[in-house]
């Protein structure tokens, strides 16, 4: 039993065009082998459902950085379960986070789809789906500073006693529960397949952003996909770096994984 986990923006989907074209080779190879491709993403349930339908994927997934899990229920389509303590609880930490960033934050959960499109260029339809958050707060600083990973780590050490943390995806910062990150979501998916097939799955994951670290740490083969600026996510544990960028790097990772498990 094998499972391949993947981030979406910047990994399975091109960061600028939103196209999965470069990933289609890897997706096809996984389908040929019957290996589940499991998105683990900061995107909302609605956003991921659209992508699952587009790519004809019929398995569980993790949304909003582990705030919830999408469950494939056959004829009923996808249902969801939530792990998050809730958006209202998370909003209580906004003043503290604003102080860290040194500016007010654009809390995007409550803007209009038109405003989100203006701020991000997502397009109106994608903006509408991105606003359907069920268990996380997403934001951008108004003066758009870019704290490095060490600075975010320092903030998260101060937030840890409160059970929350900040992470960053391809476009947004996210305030999420400390107990239910991408890594915990991956563990739940692994346990699902462990029970279903009474075996220990061999796992791989591909990602490119800070919020992918938890996911990459808990699998057997960790792939860091090259970013459009030709850099890679920094890690303090062993990973395999792709030479291809974005979706092409994803396909490269899949091919390497299949070679490794073929022995």
N, C-alpha and C positions, 0 to 999 in steps of 0.2 A: 504494500500500500504506500503510495507516494502522494504528497500534496505540495502544490506550488502556490505560495502566497505572494501578493503583489500590491504595492502602492498604485495609485491611479495617476494623478497629475504629475507629469514629469517622468513617469516610468512606463506605465501601460499606455498612457495618452500623452501626446505631445503637449508641452507646456504652453505653446503659443497658438497652435491650430486646433487643439482638442481632438486631433485625429489619432486613431489607434493603428494607422496603416503600417507603421514600422514594426508593430507588435504582432501582426497577423501571422507571420511565419511561426513565431513561438507559440501563439495560441493554437494554431493548427497542429503543431507537433504534440502538444499536451493532449489535445482531443484525440489524436491518433492512438496515444498510449492509455487513454482513459484516466488521465491524471487530473483531479479537480484543480481548477484555477480559482483561487479565493481572493477577491479584492479585500484589502485592509486599508481603509482610507479615512480622511477627514470629511469626505463628502457625505451628504445626507442620504437617508434611506431612499428617498424619491430619486435622487440623482443616480444612485447605484443601481436601482431597479431598471432605469432606462438603459444603462450601460449593459447590464446583464442580458436584457432583451436584445439589444443591438448585437451582442456577441454570441447570443444563443447559449448562455451559461446557465446551468440549472443546479446550483449548489449554494450553500450558505455563504454569507459574507459578513464583514465587520464594518460598521459605519461610524462616523463622527469620532474617530480616534479611540474606538473602544466603548463609546457611550451606549452602543446597542449592537445587536446582531440581527441580520436578515436571515430568515429561515425559509428555505424553499419547501412549499407544501403541495407539490403536485398541481392538481387542477385548480387549487385555490391561489396559486401564484406564490408571491413572497409575503410573509408576515414578519413582524419584528418583535424583539424583546429588548427592554431597556435595562442598563446597568447603572446609569448616571443618577446622582443624587438630585438632579433637576436644575433647570436653568435659573429659577428664582434663587436658589441657594448659591449658585456660582456667581450671580450678579453682585452679591454682597462683597466680593473681593475686588470689584472694579476700582474703587478709590485707591487701594493699596497698589494695584498694578499701574494705575495712572501715574502715581508718584514715582515708581521705578522708571517708567519710560520718559518721565519729565514732560509729559504733555497729556492733554485730554485724549481719550480714545474714541474712535468711531466704532461704537458697538453696533455691529451690522445686523444682529438678530431682528432689530425693529425698524430698519430703514425700508423704504419701498423698493420694489424690484427695479424701478426706473433709476433710483439713486444708486443701488448696488451696481447696476450696469454701468452707470456713469463713472463710478469709482474704480471699477475693475475691468470693464470691457468684456464681461462674461456673456453678454447678450441677454435679452429680456427673459427668454424661456429658461435658460440656465440659472439666471438670477432668481427667478421665482422658486425653482426647486432648491437652490442653495439656502433660501430663507426658511425652509421647512425643517428647522432644527428641532430635535427632540430632547437632546441631552447635553449640549455644549454651547459655549458662548464664543463667537468668533469676532475678531476685531482687527483694525489697522490703526496705528498711531497717526494722529493728525499731522504731525510734522515728520512722520515717516523715518524715525531713526532706525538704525539697524544694529541692535546689540548683537555681539558675537555669542557663540555657544557657551563660552565661559561665564559671560554675564547672565545669560538665561539660567545656567546651572546655579549661579549664586542666588538669583531670585527664587528658584524652585526649592532651594534649601530652606529659605525663610517661609515658603508656603507649605512645605511638607507637613508640619504639625496640624495644618488645617485640612489636610486630605485633598488638596488640589494642586495643579501645576499648570505652567504655560508651556506650550509647544508650538512649533512653527511648521507649516506645510509649504506647498509651493507658492501660495498667494497670501494666506492669512495667518495671523496668530490665533491660537485656540486656548481657551481656558477649559480644562477638563478635570475629571476626577483622577486623583493619583492612583486609586485602586483599580481603575478600569481603562488602562491604556491599550494601545495596539498589541502589546505583548500579551496582556491578559486575554484579549480577544482571540489571538492566535492560539493560546493554550486551550480556550474553550472549543475552538474548531477541531484541534488535534484530539481532544478528549471525545468529541462527538464521533469522529471516525475510529478512534481506538475502541470505543464501545460497539459501534455498528459492525465493525469487521473483526473484532477480537484480535487485534494486532497492534504493533507499535509502528506508526507511520514514519517514513523517512521524509523529511521536510526541507524545503528551500524557500527563500523569500528574496524579493528584489525591491529596492527602494532608493530614494535619492535625497531625502530631506530629514531634518532633525527629528520630526515626529515618527520617523521609521526606525529609529534606533532600538526601541523596545521590541519591535517585531523581529528585527535582524538578530537580536541577541538570543532568541529562544528557539531558533531553527537549526537544522544540521548544516545547511549550506547557505551562507549569507552573501548576497550580491549587492554591491553598491553601484548604481548606474551613474554614468558620467552626466553632469549637468550641461545645459547649453553654453555656459561660460567656460566649459572644458575643465572644471574642477570636480572633485568628489567630496561627498560628505565625510567628515573626519570621524573616525571611530577609535576606541581604545581596545578593540578586540579584533581578531582576524576576520577579514572579509576578502571577497574576490571582486576586483574592480573591473567593470566592463570598459572596453575601448569605444564601443558605440554609445551614442547619446540617446537619452529618452527611450522611446519604444524600440529603437534598433538595439539599444543596450539590453532591453528586456529580452528580446529574441536571442541575443547572444548568451544571456544568462541561462535561458531555457536549454539551449543546445549544449552548453557546458554541463548543466545538471544532468541531462540525459546521458551524456558520455560517462559521467562519474557513476551513475547508478547502473549503467550497463556493464560495468566492471572490466 
